[in-house]
């Protein structure tokens, strides 16, 4: 059969930053076997959706889209369709794939290296087979920008919060070797990357499988015999030590990570938040302010312990911006228990929160053990209360930055010359890209900006 010239793929990504990083790996793999990307599904020879299972609506969207693509295939019979990510990962009983009979490949992301072979088996004319690494994390992601990069250091999760599908969708916690992570970051820095965001589901539980590779000068790596030190290091010691190593990489100016779990926020990790290249932002999911709800969620901390953590974090980095995740209307949540969450929000004085209305997910312990008793209207009402509180708080908290100078990594400059990017507090900053005194700033620059006016969702400033 003649080889098809320039086959195209169309890749759709839902969900978190880790899914986006996984899609960058899928893109690299597909390019490696001769595909090029297209934003137009009707032009594609292969359509792949990288799915999220956190909410039912995210899965419903995939069913709808795949029905549409199946109609496209009626006109283009050799079109291949694939689904990866959380949906296949959690589909132990085959019920989800049964709803997608039109799909050619339905696979968890860890099976990504098999994809070229499967495509070749279906359509031998489409691909030029090359060797793919066995571990999908060893595939170098095809990143969209050279100045910022996501670096996955851990996949899966051992925590089994009762509402969450991640341990089923992504499996148990698996940590990448330190040497592999540092080598990836060094290459990124040589290519001009200045900001890395380390990714993991409970990132601060990271434990290096090759801890001998920590530098002897690493302050979070105890002195004395290497073996003794390795044994003595707690897993959170490993994460603080990793942050220190990343802080030493020449060229990297900003280090960010997400998402830590409160129970692994030990003294070493809190100390490492003050390392010179760390951003002044921490996203620390709390989920609820009620001890009873936290217990039923299997979060393994109390509201008092969480608030004490916030106090210690602010003691170490007084101006740090704090973000969180909250679920309202979890099974059986009473008005009083919701009020405890509102009270905790005030006490923690968060800068930002991602507030979700609870939706039971099949296969989770919560969906089996606790009935979904809070009505949809009541969940929405509670969501509105917290959302309003966040909007009031965020404006007040942003005003703290008015008159201060921050460093902004420029992500875009529009046709009017207005530049935008995040500062070290991970807040959006907008400013004119040119001044009388210097050449205009462009995308990728790291520049100092004086904040003139703080608004809810953007800080207006001017180049220093
Ligand atoms: S810590 Fe809990 S919420 Fe986070 S990924 Fe693990 S099980 Fe899910």
Boltz pocket constraint, residues with backbone or C-beta under 6 A from the ligand:
constraints:
  - pocket:
      binder: B
      contacts: [[A, 157], [A, 158], [A, 159], [A, 160], [A, 161], [A, 164], [A, 165], [A, 166], [A, 167], [A, 201], [A, 202], [A, 261]]
      max_distance: 6.0
